[in-house]
Amino acid sequence: MTGTAAGLPLDELIAGLTVDVPDHPMPGVVFRDLTPVFADGPAFRRMVEGLAAPAGSDPRAAAVAAGAAGERDFDVVVGVEARGFLLAAAVALDAGVGVVPVRKAGKLPRERIAADYALEYGTATLELHADSIRPGQRVLVVDDVLATGGTLAAAVALVEQLGGVVTAVSVVVELAALGGRQRLAPHTVHALWAT
């Protein structure tokens, strides 16, 4: 990341590094490839701090406000397969909390719960280990992109089925025209870049 990029607002930094891939995974879908942001260490650090911060606040100010103990309003971070794993693990490590994966069907080896959902280009099933969230545990749900909201709504439903309390949903990119934020209401949605 250049010195100029370091001073950019986070949304502009992410937008500048993201590559749009037309017609992937099918015709008419534009895939937002965030891997260039992941590959840029300082940009990735800013993105992780932004995902962990309350909506509308400066991540560094939020960290100071959290106090010396690094207290957050979440006890665990849930990441949605697959890019959400990278983000959730980094956020959890930075916050000093655990991370829990929400996987595609058939990937988890132990007792699990499942939720079906619709994507903008098909249908799928997500699963969560039945013992991964404790009742009352405060959960931050993290993923890369919020589109129609189907994937994240399924992840939230799984967390809540186990008694978890979703404190917020944090994403890097929100495709605002697709209405995913409304589908997740009344949960707080924190997007670093809305397009």
Contacts in CASP RR format, 6 or more apart in sequence:
PFRMAT RR
TARGET T0000
AUTHOR 0000-0000-0000
METHOD contacts of the structure
MODEL  1
MTGTAAGLPLDELIAGLTVDVPDHPMPGVVFRDLTPVFADGPAFRRMVEG
LAAPAGSDPRAAAVAAGAAGERDFDVVVGVEARGFLLAAAVALDAGVGVV
PVRKAGKLPRERIAADYALEYGTATLELHADSIRPGQRVLVVDDVLATGG
TLAAAVALVEQLGGVVTAVSVVVELAALGGRQRLAPHTVHALWAT
1 13 0 8 1.000
1 40 0 8 1.000
1 41 0 8 1.000
1 42 0 8 1.000
1 43 0 8 1.000
5 13 0 8 1.000
5 43 0 8 1.000
6 42 0 8 1.000
7 13 0 8 1.000
10 46 0 8 1.000
10 47 0 8 1.000
10 50 0 8 1.000
10 192 0 8 1.000
10 193 0 8 1.000
11 192 0 8 1.000
11 193 0 8 1.000
11 194 0 8 1.000
13 37 0 8 1.000
13 43 0 8 1.000
13 46 0 8 1.000
14 34 0 8 1.000
14 37 0 8 1.000
14 43 0 8 1.000
14 47 0 8 1.000
14 172 0 8 1.000
14 173 0 8 1.000
14 192 0 8 1.000
14 193 0 8 1.000
15 193 0 8 1.000
15 195 0 8 1.000
17 34 0 8 1.000
17 36 0 8 1.000
17 37 0 8 1.000
17 40 0 8 1.000
17 43 0 8 1.000
18 32 0 8 1.000
18 33 0 8 1.000
18 34 0 8 1.000
18 36 0 8 1.000
18 37 0 8 1.000
18 173 0 8 1.000
18 193 0 8 1.000
19 32 0 8 1.000
19 33 0 8 1.000
19 35 0 8 1.000
19 36 0 8 1.000
20 30 0 8 1.000
20 31 0 8 1.000
20 32 0 8 1.000
20 33 0 8 1.000
21 30 0 8 1.000
21 31 0 8 1.000
21 32 0 8 1.000
21 33 0 8 1.000
22 28 0 8 1.000
22 30 0 8 1.000
22 31 0 8 1.000
23 29 0 8 1.000
23 30 0 8 1.000
24 30 0 8 1.000
24 31 0 8 1.000
25 31 0 8 1.000
25 121 0 8 1.000
26 121 0 8 1.000
29 120 0 8 1.000
29 121 0 8 1.000
32 144 0 8 1.000
32 145 0 8 1.000
32 173 0 8 1.000
32 175 0 8 1.000
34 83 0 8 1.000
34 144 0 8 1.000
34 172 0 8 1.000
34 173 0 8 1.000
37 43 0 8 1.000
37 44 0 8 1.000
37 47 0 8 1.000
37 172 0 8 1.000
38 44 0 8 1.000
38 86 0 8 1.000
44 90 0 8 1.000
46 59 0 8 1.000
47 87 0 8 1.000
47 172 0 8 1.000
47 192 0 8 1.000
48 87 0 8 1.000
48 90 0 8 1.000
48 91 0 8 1.000
48 94 0 8 1.000
49 59 0 8 1.000
49 60 0 8 1.000
49 63 0 8 1.000
49 94 0 8 1.000
50 59 0 8 1.000
50 170 0 8 1.000
50 192 0 8 1.000
51 87 0 8 1.000
51 91 0 8 1.000
51 142 0 8 1.000
51 170 0 8 1.000
51 171 0 8 1.000
51 172 0 8 1.000
51 190 0 8 1.000
51 192 0 8 1.000
52 59 0 8 1.000
52 62 0 8 1.000
52 72 0 8 1.000
52 91 0 8 1.000
52 94 0 8 1.000
52 95 0 8 1.000
52 140 0 8 1.000
52 170 0 8 1.000
53 59 0 8 1.000
53 62 0 8 1.000
53 63 0 8 1.000
53 190 0 8 1.000
54 62 0 8 1.000
54 73 0 8 1.000
54 168 0 8 1.000
54 190 0 8 1.000
55 168 0 8 1.000
55 188 0 8 1.000
55 189 0 8 1.000
55 190 0 8 1.000
56 190 0 8 1.000
57 65 0 8 1.000
63 70 0 8 1.000
66 72 0 8 1.000
70 95 0 8 1.000
70 96 0 8 1.000
72 95 0 8 1.000
72 97 0 8 1.000
72 140 0 8 1.000
73 138 0 8 1.000
73 140 0 8 1.000
73 167 0 8 1.000
73 168 0 8 1.000
74 95 0 8 1.000
74 97 0 8 1.000
74 138 0 8 1.000
74 139 0 8 1.000
74 140 0 8 1.000
74 167 0 8 1.000
74 168 0 8 1.000
75 97 0 8 1.000
75 137 0 8 1.000
75 138 0 8 1.000
75 139 0 8 1.000
76 92 0 8 1.000
76 97 0 8 1.000
76 98 0 8 1.000
76 99 0 8 1.000
76 100 0 8 1.000
76 133 0 8 1.000
76 137 0 8 1.000
76 138 0 8 1.000
76 139 0 8 1.000
76 140 0 8 1.000
77 88 0 8 1.000
77 89 0 8 1.000
77 91 0 8 1.000
77 92 0 8 1.000
77 95 0 8 1.000
77 97 0 8 1.000
77 98 0 8 1.000
77 99 0 8 1.000
77 100 0 8 1.000
77 139 0 8 1.000
77 140 0 8 1.000
77 141 0 8 1.000
77 142 0 8 1.000
78 88 0 8 1.000
78 99 0 8 1.000
78 100 0 8 1.000
78 101 0 8 1.000
78 102 0 8 1.000
78 128 0 8 1.000
78 133 0 8 1.000
78 139 0 8 1.000
78 140 0 8 1.000
78 141 0 8 1.000
78 142 0 8 1.000
78 155 0 8 1.000
78 159 0 8 1.000
79 85 0 8 1.000
79 87 0 8 1.000
79 88 0 8 1.000
79 89 0 8 1.000
79 99 0 8 1.000
79 100 0 8 1.000
79 101 0 8 1.000
79 102 0 8 1.000
79 141 0 8 1.000
79 142 0 8 1.000
79 143 0 8 1.000
79 155 0 8 1.000
80 88 0 8 1.000
80 102 0 8 1.000
80 126 0 8 1.000
80 141 0 8 1.000
80 142 0 8 1.000
80 143 0 8 1.000
80 151 0 8 1.000
80 152 0 8 1.000
80 155 0 8 1.000
81 101 0 8 1.000
81 102 0 8 1.000
81 103 0 8 1.000
81 104 0 8 1.000
81 107 0 8 1.000
81 126 0 8 1.000
83 143 0 8 1.000
83 144 0 8 1.000
83 145 0 8 1.000
84 142 0 8 1.000
84 143 0 8 1.000
84 144 0 8 1.000
85 101 0 8 1.000
87 142 0 8 1.000
87 143 0 8 1.000
87 144 0 8 1.000
87 172 0 8 1.000
88 99 0 8 1.000
88 100 0 8 1.000
88 101 0 8 1.000
88 142 0 8 1.000
89 99 0 8 1.000
91 99 0 8 1.000
91 140 0 8 1.000
91 142 0 8 1.000
91 170 0 8 1.000
92 98 0 8 1.000
92 99 0 8 1.000
93 99 0 8 1.000
100 128 0 8 1.000
100 129 0 8 1.000
100 132 0 8 1.000
100 133 0 8 1.000
100 139 0 8 1.000
102 126 0 8 1.000
102 127 0 8 1.000
102 128 0 8 1.000
102 155 0 8 1.000
102 158 0 8 1.000
103 126 0 8 1.000
103 127 0 8 1.000
103 128 0 8 1.000
104 124 0 8 1.000
104 125 0 8 1.000
104 126 0 8 1.000
104 127 0 8 1.000
105 114 0 8 1.000
105 124 0 8 1.000
105 125 0 8 1.000
105 126 0 8 1.000
105 127 0 8 1.000
106 127 0 8 1.000
107 127 0 8 1.000
108 127 0 8 1.000
108 128 0 8 1.000
108 129 0 8 1.000
110 129 0 8 1.000
110 130 0 8 1.000
110 131 0 8 1.000
111 129 0 8 1.000
111 130 0 8 1.000
111 131 0 8 1.000
112 127 0 8 1.000
112 128 0 8 1.000
112 129 0 8 1.000
112 130 0 8 1.000
113 127 0 8 1.000
113 128 0 8 1.000
113 130 0 8 1.000
113 158 0 8 1.000
113 161 0 8 1.000
113 162 0 8 1.000
114 125 0 8 1.000
114 126 0 8 1.000
114 127 0 8 1.000
114 158 0 8 1.000
115 125 0 8 1.000
115 126 0 8 1.000
115 127 0 8 1.000
115 154 0 8 1.000
115 155 0 8 1.000
115 157 0 8 1.000
115 158 0 8 1.000
115 161 0 8 1.000
116 123 0 8 1.000
116 124 0 8 1.000
116 125 0 8 1.000
116 154 0 8 1.000
117 123 0 8 1.000
117 124 0 8 1.000
117 125 0 8 1.000
117 126 0 8 1.000
117 150 0 8 1.000
117 151 0 8 1.000
117 153 0 8 1.000
117 154 0 8 1.000
118 148 0 8 1.000
118 150 0 8 1.000
119 147 0 8 1.000
119 148 0 8 1.000
119 150 0 8 1.000
119 151 0 8 1.000
120 147 0 8 1.000
120 148 0 8 1.000
120 178 0 8 1.000
124 151 0 8 1.000
126 151 0 8 1.000
126 154 0 8 1.000
126 155 0 8 1.000
126 158 0 8 1.000
127 158 0 8 1.000
128 155 0 8 1.000
128 158 0 8 1.000
128 159 0 8 1.000
128 162 0 8 1.000
130 162 0 8 1.000
132 162 0 8 1.000
133 139 0 8 1.000
133 159 0 8 1.000
133 162 0 8 1.000
133 163 0 8 1.000
133 164 0 8 1.000
134 162 0 8 1.000
134 163 0 8 1.000
134 164 0 8 1.000
135 162 0 8 1.000
135 163 0 8 1.000
135 164 0 8 1.000
136 163 0 8 1.000
136 164 0 8 1.000
136 165 0 8 1.000
137 163 0 8 1.000
137 164 0 8 1.000
137 165 0 8 1.000
138 164 0 8 1.000
138 165 0 8 1.000
138 167 0 8 1.000
139 159 0 8 1.000
139 164 0 8 1.000
139 165 0 8 1.000
139 166 0 8 1.000
139 167 0 8 1.000
140 166 0 8 1.000
140 167 0 8 1.000
140 168 0 8 1.000
140 169 0 8 1.000
140 170 0 8 1.000
141 152 0 8 1.000
141 155 0 8 1.000
141 156 0 8 1.000
141 159 0 8 1.000
141 166 0 8 1.000
141 168 0 8 1.000
141 169 0 8 1.000
141 170 0 8 1.000
142 169 0 8 1.000
142 170 0 8 1.000
142 171 0 8 1.000
143 151 0 8 1.000
143 152 0 8 1.000
143 155 0 8 1.000
143 169 0 8 1.000
143 171 0 8 1.000
144 171 0 8 1.000
144 172 0 8 1.000
144 173 0 8 1.000
145 171 0 8 1.000
145 172 0 8 1.000
145 173 0 8 1.000
145 174 0 8 1.000
145 175 0 8 1.000
146 152 0 8 1.000
146 169 0 8 1.000
146 171 0 8 1.000
146 173 0 8 1.000
146 174 0 8 1.000
146 175 0 8 1.000
146 180 0 8 1.000
146 181 0 8 1.000
146 184 0 8 1.000
146 189 0 8 1.000
146 191 0 8 1.000
147 175 0 8 1.000
147 178 0 8 1.000
147 180 0 8 1.000
148 178 0 8 1.000
148 179 0 8 1.000
148 180 0 8 1.000
148 183 0 8 1.000
149 178 0 8 1.000
149 179 0 8 1.000
149 180 0 8 1.000
149 183 0 8 1.000
149 184 0 8 1.000
150 180 0 8 1.000
150 183 0 8 1.000
152 169 0 8 1.000
152 171 0 8 1.000
152 180 0 8 1.000
152 183 0 8 1.000
152 184 0 8 1.000
153 183 0 8 1.000
153 184 0 8 1.000
156 166 0 8 1.000
156 169 0 8 1.000
156 184 0 8 1.000
156 187 0 8 1.000
159 166 0 8 1.000
160 166 0 8 1.000
166 187 0 8 1.000
167 188 0 8 1.000
168 187 0 8 1.000
168 188 0 8 1.000
168 189 0 8 1.000
168 190 0 8 1.000
169 184 0 8 1.000
169 187 0 8 1.000
169 188 0 8 1.000
169 189 0 8 1.000
169 190 0 8 1.000
170 190 0 8 1.000
170 191 0 8 1.000
170 192 0 8 1.000
171 189 0 8 1.000
171 190 0 8 1.000
171 191 0 8 1.000
171 192 0 8 1.000
172 191 0 8 1.000
172 192 0 8 1.000
172 193 0 8 1.000
173 191 0 8 1.000
173 192 0 8 1.000
173 193 0 8 1.000
173 194 0 8 1.000
173 195 0 8 1.000
174 180 0 8 1.000
174 181 0 8 1.000
174 189 0 8 1.000
174 191 0 8 1.000
174 193 0 8 1.000
174 194 0 8 1.000
174 195 0 8 1.000
175 195 0 8 1.000
176 194 0 8 1.000
176 195 0 8 1.000
180 189 0 8 1.000
181 189 0 8 1.000
181 191 0 8 1.000
END
